[in-house]
Amino acid sequence: MRIIGIGGLPGAEAYRRLCWPRLDEREYSVGLGADAAAALVVGGELVATANEESFIRSPHTSEFPTNAIKYCLSTNNLTPDEIDLLVYCFDYSDYEELYLVSKKSAQLYRNVLSRDALLKEVGRRLPTLPAARVRQISNHLAHAAGAYLTSGWEDCLVAVIDGLGDGQSATAYRASARGLVEIKEISAYDSIAVFYSLISVYLGFNWQGDEWQLMDLAAQGDPTRFRPFFEQAVQLRPEGTIMVWPLRLNKRSAERDNYLATRRCFFEYLGPKRLPQGEIEQRHKDILAGLQECVNQVVLHICKHLAKTTGHPRIALTGQLALNCSANGVLLQSGMFKEVYIPTAAGDDGAAIGAALYVAWQEQKATSRRMPAIKGRHTYPPSELRPAFGRFARQIQVRPFFSLEEESEKVAALIVDKKIVACDEGRAAFGSTVFGRRSILTDPSDPGMRQRLGTLLNEATRSRPVAAAVTVEEAGRWFDLPEGIELTSTVLTVPVKPPFQEDLAAVIQQDGTARIQAIDRSDHPELHGILVEVGRLTGREVVLTTSFNVAEQPIVDSAREALETFLLTEIDCLILNNSLILKNGTNHQRVGEEPEVGAISVHELNHVSAEANSLAE
């Protein structure tokens, strides 16, 4: 079977704009839907994934993933007519009566949430796909299936700690070959993820997408200052439940739609809100420190109950809160589970994967096996490279790599020389961690590098959120990890071992921790090879990494965008499709033996790119 899973909530933002035309621009993403994506499963195997934001350049878009679907189909030479099933990772039908109680919520249900609204969108975007081939499954079931069926485990617990889902904020399941059995549920009235996002907006950040900046600032704050508020606001209840009383203050429809009473509560207890371009004060950092401590406690509280009542040694954590790498690290360090798995795509993009895999699993065409979320072409096609190279031919020099070993050696030499290296290995970005294929790499020991990157990439805070990419083999040497833990590509926040504070000064936070992503050779041979070569030169298989984009923009997702971002910033060099790209007039003779050359013609650029791609393949 050929199954497309999709995420997003088309029409949700347009509905909010129609109802509340004078909101702050950041507030239109408050509430339902984000991370529209598509995933293609053929014969039970995940073969292609794509985020819609990569194509329309709107971060965390909720719109129908038309372009993502087309991309997934194109990678397998399929047409929409050849799709056996399209599975949507939301189903609000159980709540229809509740939505129809008032005029405004009824309008939301009919125009955005209902099956009729979905079929209308499918009919517009995929007119040849019959309605009978369109299925829906609940959001948390899709999340859970995506986590379990990519974990590689025969059985485990799954905890979905999310925003609003399609009626719940958290759901727990027992997962095995026999199915997913729900064992716990927390309603959307007590959503810790919504609470977190509202604090984010209150402090002048985005509803979603700024988690790393918030966690950086939290590491600079004092959690005790606002601890009394957070302990009262988010109460840990028996049986692994919670109550978030500021969310329950919204009684009237207008209050519920935009959380007005919750925001008044924040003003009363935490002080005035921060404007997006306002100065970040110590008060804001202290609020975020208290919030992060609160989130950590909630995750531990829910998971501790699951561990105690089931005795299961393994858990998969997914949903919006699974994007919080500080909470993930605390869970890992707690030792309450022998194994913890967090999928690379834990948001609604991962639910798109889960929707497709779940139906394939039900048809006995899929099984649980460990697999990466990034599926698709790993190089740009010549038809995209030629015009991009031609546009910037007089501004760049191109030097091909003719083997993976050569690329590893030369990129490692640049990093050791403290150069800032951008890497774009082709359209394959997906999920929250896309390091290696769409990233900026540099030396991890320079304590001023965060600030330099923040200025270079236009961060409002003047400091760039970063992580440490480390080989799986060396992670335990540099970072304090529980013995026997199996690391995945998910980003975790863990303590840096005391002897190595100076060696990793650029990635260490004020509280002595660092975000890490362990790189496995089987998942990412290019970045793993670079790390090994950096280790040969420096003694540490660690580099600083951050996403390849400027602030407030999605990660680059085309050859042209990669070249534009490279040329408009002070990034030193770019690795693009198996070639080293330099700016004209830049002296990089130490990287290779060839002398500097002048501008390369479009014909020469096309020849070099084609030759490099051919040899790399």
C-alpha positions in Angstrom: 0.0 0.0 0.0 1.0 3.6 -0.7 0.0 5.7 2.2 0.4 9.5 2.8 0.2 10.8 6.3 -0.3 14.5 6.8 -0.3 17.1 9.6 -1.3 20.7 10.0 -4.6 22.4 10.5 -5.5 24.3 7.3 -7.7 27.4 7.8 -7.0 27.8 11.5 -4.9 30.9 11.2 -7.2 32.4 8.6 -10.1 31.8 11.0 -8.3 33.6 13.8 -7.5 36.6 11.5 -11.1 36.9 10.5 -12.4 36.8 14.0 -9.7 39.0 15.6 -8.2 41.3 13.0 -6.3 43.5 15.4 -4.2 40.9 17.3 -0.4 41.2 17.5 1.1 39.2 14.6 2.6 36.6 16.9 -0.8 35.8 18.4 -2.3 34.4 15.3 -0.4 31.2 15.8 -1.8 30.8 19.4 -3.9 27.6 19.8 -4.5 25.0 17.2 -2.3 23.5 14.6 1.4 23.7 13.6 4.2 22.0 11.7 2.2 20.9 8.6 4.0 18.0 7.0 3.7 14.9 4.9 5.1 11.4 5.1 5.0 8.6 2.5 4.9 4.9 3.5 5.2 2.3 0.8 4.8 -1.4 1.7 5.0 -0.6 5.4 8.3 1.3 5.0 8.8 5.1 5.6 10.3 6.3 2.3 9.9 10.1 2.2 9.1 13.0 4.6 8.8 16.8 4.2 7.8 19.9 6.1 5.5 22.4 4.3 7.5 25.3 5.8 10.5 24.2 3.7 8.5 25.2 0.6 6.5 28.2 1.6 9.1 29.6 4.0 6.6 30.2 6.8 7.9 28.7 10.1 5.6 26.2 11.8 2.8 26.7 9.2 -0.5 24.9 9.8 -1.6 25.2 6.1 -2.4 22.1 4.0 0.9 20.5 3.1 0.4 20.5 -0.7 4.1 21.0 -1.5 5.2 18.5 1.0 2.9 15.9 -0.5 4.1 16.6 -4.0 7.7 16.3 -2.9 7.1 12.9 -1.2 5.4 11.6 -4.2 8.0 12.9 -6.6 10.9 11.2 -4.8 9.1 7.9 -5.6 7.8 8.8 -9.1 4.2 8.6 -7.9 1.1 10.7 -8.8 -1.8 11.6 -6.5 -3.9 9.0 -8.3 -1.6 6.3 -7.1 -2.1 7.1 -3.4 -4.1 4.3 -1.7 -4.8 6.2 1.4 -4.3 9.7 2.8 -4.4 9.7 6.6 -4.9 13.0 8.6 -3.5 13.1 12.1 -6.5 15.0 13.6 -10.0 13.8 14.3 -12.4 16.2 16.1 -15.6 14.2 15.4 -16.0 13.1 19.1 -16.2 16.8 20.1 -18.7 17.9 17.5 -21.6 18.5 19.9 -19.4 20.6 22.2 -18.3 22.8 19.3 -21.8 23.3 18.0 -23.0 24.9 21.4 -22.0 28.4 20.4 -22.1 30.3 17.1 -18.4 31.1 17.0 -17.2 27.6 17.9 -19.6 26.1 15.5 -18.1 28.2 12.7 -14.6 27.0 13.7 -15.8 23.4 13.7 -17.5 23.6 10.3 -14.9 25.6 8.5 -11.7 24.2 10.1 -12.1 21.1 12.2 -14.7 19.0 10.6 -14.3 16.1 8.2 -16.2 18.2 5.6 -13.6 21.0 5.9 -10.8 18.4 5.5 -12.4 16.9 2.4 -12.9 20.4 0.9 -9.2 21.1 1.3 -8.3 17.7 -0.2 -10.6 18.3 -3.1 -9.0 21.7 -3.8 -5.4 20.4 -3.5 -5.7 16.8 -4.7 -8.8 16.9 -7.0 -8.3 13.3 -8.3 -8.1 11.7 -4.9 -11.5 10.2 -4.0 -13.0 11.1 -0.6 -13.2 7.4 0.3 -9.4 7.2 0.4 -9.2 9.9 3.1 -9.0 8.7 6.7 -8.5 10.4 10.1 -7.0 9.2 13.4 -6.8 11.1 16.7 -3.8 13.3 17.1 -2.3 11.6 20.2 -2.8 8.2 18.7 -0.8 9.4 15.6 1.9 10.8 17.9 2.1 7.5 19.9 2.2 5.4 16.7 5.0 7.6 15.3 7.1 7.1 18.5 6.5 3.4 19.0 6.8 2.3 15.3 10.2 4.2 14.9 11.6 3.1 18.3 12.6 -0.4 17.2 11.3 -1.8 20.5 9.0 -4.8 20.8 7.0 -3.1 23.6 7.2 0.1 25.7 5.3 2.9 27.3 4.5 6.0 25.2 3.8 9.3 26.8 2.4 12.1 24.6 2.8 15.4 26.4 1.4 17.9 24.0 -0.4 21.2 23.5 -4.1 20.7 22.7 -4.1 17.6 20.4 -7.7 17.2 19.4 -9.0 17.3 22.9 -6.2 16.1 25.3 -3.0 17.6 26.5 -1.3 14.4 27.6 -2.0 10.7 26.9 -0.1 7.6 27.9 -0.2 4.2 26.1 1.1 0.7 26.5 2.6 -0.2 23.1 3.2 -3.7 21.8 2.7 -5.8 18.7 -0.8 -6.2 19.9 -1.6 -2.5 19.6 -1.7 0.8 21.5 -3.7 0.7 24.7 -4.5 4.0 26.4 -3.8 4.0 30.1 -3.8 7.7 31.1 -5.2 11.0 29.8 -5.0 14.7 30.9 -7.5 17.1 29.4 -6.6 20.2 27.3 -7.8 22.4 30.3 -4.5 21.4 32.0 -2.0 21.6 29.2 1.5 22.3 30.4 2.6 22.9 26.8 0.0 25.6 26.3 1.0 27.1 29.6 4.7 27.1 28.4 3.7 28.7 25.1 1.6 31.4 26.7 4.6 32.4 28.9 6.7 32.5 25.7 4.3 34.9 24.1 4.0 37.0 27.3 7.8 37.4 27.3 7.8 38.6 23.6 8.7 35.3 21.9 6.8 33.1 19.5 4.1 30.6 20.4 6.4 27.8 19.1 9.9 27.8 17.7 11.8 29.8 20.3 12.2 26.9 22.8 16.0 26.9 22.5 16.3 30.6 23.2 14.0 30.3 26.2 16.0 27.4 27.6 19.2 29.4 27.1 17.8 32.3 29.1 16.4 29.9 31.7 19.9 28.6 32.4 20.9 32.3 33.2 18.0 32.7 35.7 17.2 32.0 39.4 14.3 29.5 39.6 13.6 30.3 43.3 12.4 33.9 42.6 9.1 32.9 41.0 8.9 29.3 42.4 5.9 30.1 44.6 3.9 31.2 41.6 4.8 28.2 39.5 4.1 25.8 42.4 0.7 27.3 42.8 0.0 27.7 39.1 0.8 24.1 38.1 -0.2 21.7 40.8 1.0 18.1 40.8 -2.0 15.9 41.6 -2.3 12.2 42.5 -2.2 9.5 39.9 0.3 11.4 37.7 -2.2 14.2 36.9 -1.7 18.0 37.0 -3.9 21.1 37.4 -2.9 24.3 35.6 -5.2 26.8 37.3 -4.3 29.9 35.2 -5.7 28.1 32.2 -9.0 27.4 34.1 -9.5 31.1 34.7 -10.9 31.6 31.2 -14.6 31.3 31.7 -16.2 33.2 28.8 -15.8 32.5 25.1 -13.7 35.5 24.4 -11.4 34.7 27.3 -11.0 31.0 26.2 -10.3 31.9 22.6 -7.2 34.1 23.4 -6.5 33.1 27.1 -7.2 36.7 28.3 -7.7 35.8 31.9 -4.5 33.7 31.9 -2.6 36.7 30.6 -4.1 39.0 33.3 -2.9 36.5 35.8 0.6 36.6 34.4 0.6 40.4 34.7 -0.6 40.3 38.3 1.9 37.8 39.5 4.9 38.1 37.2 4.8 41.8 36.2 4.4 43.6 32.8 4.8 41.7 29.6 7.9 42.1 27.5 7.6 43.5 24.0 9.3 41.5 21.3 12.1 44.0 20.8 12.4 45.0 24.4 15.4 44.5 26.6 15.7 41.0 28.2 15.9 41.7 32.0 17.0 39.5 34.8 13.3 39.2 35.8 12.5 37.6 32.5 15.4 35.1 32.9 14.2 34.3 36.4 10.6 33.7 35.1 12.0 31.3 32.5 14.2 29.5 35.0 11.1 29.0 37.2 9.1 27.8 34.2 11.7 25.3 33.1 12.0 23.9 36.6 8.2 23.6 36.6 8.2 21.8 33.2 10.9 19.4 34.4 8.9 18.5 37.5 5.7 17.9 35.4 7.5 15.6 33.0 9.0 13.6 35.9 5.7 13.5 37.8 3.8 12.1 34.8 6.5 9.6 33.9 7.2 8.5 37.5 3.5 7.5 37.9 3.7 5.5 34.7 6.9 3.8 35.8 5.5 3.0 39.2 2.2 1.6 38.0 3.4 -0.4 35.1 7.0 -1.3 36.1 8.0 -1.0 32.4 11.7 -0.3 31.8 11.3 1.6 28.5 9.4 4.8 27.5 9.0 6.8 24.3 8.3 10.5 24.9 6.7 12.5 22.2 4.5 15.6 21.6 5.3 19.3 21.9 7.0 18.9 25.4 9.3 16.3 23.9 10.9 19.2 22.0 12.2 20.6 25.3 15.6 19.1 25.5 16.2 20.3 29.1 13.2 18.2 30.3 14.4 15.3 28.2 17.8 15.5 29.8 16.2 15.5 33.3 14.1 12.4 32.5 17.2 10.7 31.1 19.2 11.5 34.2 16.5 10.5 36.6 17.2 6.8 36.0 13.5 5.9 36.4 13.6 4.1 33.0 16.5 2.0 31.6 15.8 3.2 28.1 14.3 6.5 26.9 13.5 7.2 23.2 12.5 10.5 21.8 11.8 10.7 18.1 13.6 13.3 16.0 10.2 14.6 14.8 8.2 14.8 18.1 5.8 17.6 17.0 2.9 17.3 14.6 5.3 16.6 11.8 6.0 13.3 13.6 2.3 12.8 13.9 2.1 12.8 10.1 4.6 9.9 10.1 2.6 8.2 12.8 -0.6 8.5 10.9 0.8 6.8 7.9 2.7 4.1 9.8 -0.3 3.4 12.1 -2.6 2.5 9.2 0.1 0.4 7.5 0.6 -1.3 10.9 -3.1 -2.0 11.1 -2.9 -3.5 7.7 0.0 -5.7 8.9 2.4 -4.0 6.6 4.6 -2.3 9.2 6.4 -3.2 12.3 8.4 -1.3 15.0 11.9 -0.7 13.9 14.4 2.1 14.6 14.5 4.5 11.7 15.5 8.1 11.1 12.7 10.7 10.3 14.6 12.3 7.4 13.8 10.6 4.2 14.2 11.9 0.7 16.8 13.2 -1.8 20.1 14.0 -0.2 21.4 16.2 -3.0 19.9 19.0 -5.0 19.1 18.1 -8.6 21.2 19.7 -11.4 18.1 21.6 -12.6 18.2 23.5 -9.2 22.0 23.9 -8.9 22.6 25.4 -12.4 20.5 28.5 -12.0 21.7 29.0 -8.4 25.4 28.7 -9.3 24.8 30.9 -12.4 23.2 33.6 -10.3 26.2 33.9 -8.0 29.0 32.8 -10.4 31.1 36.0 -10.0 30.9 36.0 -6.2 32.0 32.5 -5.4 34.6 29.8 -6.0 33.7 26.2 -6.1 36.0 23.3 -5.2 34.6 19.8 -5.5 35.3 17.0 -3.0 35.9 13.7 -4.8 35.4 11.4 -1.7 33.8 11.5 1.7 37.3 11.2 3.2 38.5 14.3 1.4 35.4 16.2 2.6 35.9 15.1 6.2 39.6 16.2 6.2 39.1 19.6 4.7 36.0 20.6 6.6 37.6 19.4 9.9 40.7 21.6 9.1 38.4 24.6 8.6 36.7 24.0 11.9 39.9 23.5 13.8 41.1 26.8 12.3 38.0 28.3 14.0 36.2 29.1 10.7 32.4 29.2 10.6 31.3 26.5 8.2 27.8 26.2 6.8 26.6 22.8 5.5 23.7 22.1 3.1 23.6 18.5 1.8 20.3 18.8 0.0 16.6 18.9 0.6 16.2 16.5 3.5 15.3 18.7 6.6 12.6 17.3 8.8 11.8 17.3 12.5 13.5 19.4 15.2 17.0 18.2 14.7 18.5 18.5 11.2 22.1 18.8 12.2 24.7 17.9 9.6 22.5 18.3 6.6 21.4 21.9 7.3 23.7 23.3 9.9 26.5 25.6 10.9 29.6 24.0 12.4 32.5 25.5 14.2 35.0 25.0 17.0 33.4 24.4 20.4 36.1 26.0 22.6 35.7 29.7 21.8 33.7 31.3 24.7 32.6 34.2 22.5 31.3 32.2 19.6 27.6 32.3 20.7 27.7 36.1 20.8 29.5 36.2 17.4 27.0 33.9 15.8 24.1 35.9 17.4 25.3 39.1 15.8 26.2 37.4 12.5 22.7 35.7 12.3 20.7 38.7 13.6 19.4 37.2 16.8 17.4 39.7 18.9 19.1 38.4 22.0 22.6 38.7 20.4 23.3 35.2 21.4 22.7 32.1 19.2 21.3 29.0 20.7 23.7 26.2 20.0 24.4 22.5 20.6 27.3 20.1 20.6 27.4 17.5 18.0 29.4 14.5 19.3 30.0 11.0 18.0 28.0 8.3 19.8 31.3 6.6 20.7 32.7 9.7 22.5 29.6 11.2 24.1 30.2 9.5 27.5 33.7 10.8 27.7 32.7 14.5 27.6 29.2 14.5 29.0 27.7 13.1 32.2 25.5 10.3 30.9 23.9 7.4 32.7 25.7 4.1 32.1 24.4 1.9 29.4 22.1 4.6 27.9 21.5 4.2 24.2 21.6 7.6 22.6 19.5 8.6 19.6 19.7 11.6 17.3 17.4 13.6 19.7 18.8 16.6 21.4 19.3 16.3 25.1 20.5 18.8 27.8 23.1 17.1 30.0 25.9 18.2 32.3 29.4 18.7 30.9 32.0 16.8 32.9 34.1 19.3 35.0 37.5 18.7 33.4 36.2 19.8 30.0 34.5 23.1 30.8 37.2 25.0 29.0 37.4 22.7 26.0 33.6 23.1 25.4 33.3 26.8 26.5 31.2 27.7 23.4 28.5 25.2 24.0 28.3 25.2 27.8 25.5 27.1 29.5 25.7 29.0 32.7 24.4 26.1 34.7 27.2 23.8 33.5 25.0 21.9 31.0 25.1 21.6 27.2 22.7 20.5 24.6 24.1 17.5 22.8 23.2 15.4 19.7 25.0 12.1 19.4 25.8 11.4 15.8 25.8 7.7 14.6 27.8 6.8 11.5 24.9 4.8 10.1 22.5 7.7 10.3 24.9 10.5 9.2 28.2 9.3 7.7 29.2 12.8 6.5 29.0 14.5 9.9 30.3 11.5 11.7 33.4 11.5 9.4 34.0 15.2 10.1 33.7 14.6 13.9 36.2 11.8 13.8 38.7 13.9 11.8 38.2 16.8 14.2 39.0 14.3 17.0 42.2 13.2 15.2 43.3 16.9 15.0 42.2 18.1 18.5 41.6 15.0 20.6 37.8 15.7 20.9 35.1 14.4 18.5 32.9 17.4 19.3 31.9 20.5 17.3 29.5 23.4 17.9 26.4 23.2 15.8 23.4 25.4 15.1 20.8 25.5 12.4 21.7 27.1 9.0 19.4 30.1 8.9 19.2 33.7 10.1 16.9 34.7 12.9 13.1 34.5 12.3 13.5 32.5 9.1 13.1 28.8 8.4 16.2 26.7 7.8 17.6 27.1 4.3 16.0 24.7 1.9 17.3 25.4 -1.6 20.7 25.9 -3.2 19.8 29.5 -3.9 18.8 30.2 -0.3 22.0 28.5 0.9 24.2 30.7 -1.3 22.2 33.9 -0.5 22.5 33.3 3.3 26.2 32.4 2.9 27.0 35.6 0.9 24.9 38.0 3.1 26.5 36.9 6.3 30.1 36.5 7.6 30.0 32.7 7.4 33.4 31.7 6.2 32.6 28.9 3.8 29.8 26.7 2.6 29.6 22.9 1.9 27.0 22.5 -0.8 26.4 19.2 -2.7 29.8 17.7 -2.2 31.6 21.0 -3.0 33.4 23.7 -0.9 32.1 27.1 -1.8 34.3 30.1 -1.0 33.7 33.9 -1.4 35.9 35.6 -4.0 38.8 37.4 -2.3 39.0 35.0 0.7 42.3 33.4 1.4 41.7 29.7 2.1 44.9 28.2 0.6 45.6 26.2 3.8 42.4 24.2 3.2 43.6 22.8 -0.1 46.8 22.8 -2.1 45.4 24.5 -5.2 46.0 28.3 -5.5 43.3 30.9 -5.4 41.4 31.3 -8.7 39.2 34.1 -10.1 35.5 34.0 -10.9 34.3 30.7 -12.4 32.0 30.7 -15.4 28.6 29.2 -15.3 29.8 26.4 -17.6 32.6 25.5 -15.3 30.3 25.6 -12.2 27.9 23.2 -13.9 30.8 20.9 -14.8 32.3 20.9 -11.3 29.0 20.3 -9.6 28.0 17.5 -11.9 31.4 15.8 -11.6 31.4 16.1 -7.8 27.9 14.7 -7.5 28.8 11.8 -9.9 31.9 10.8 -8.0 30.2 11.2 -4.6 27.5 8.8 -5.6 
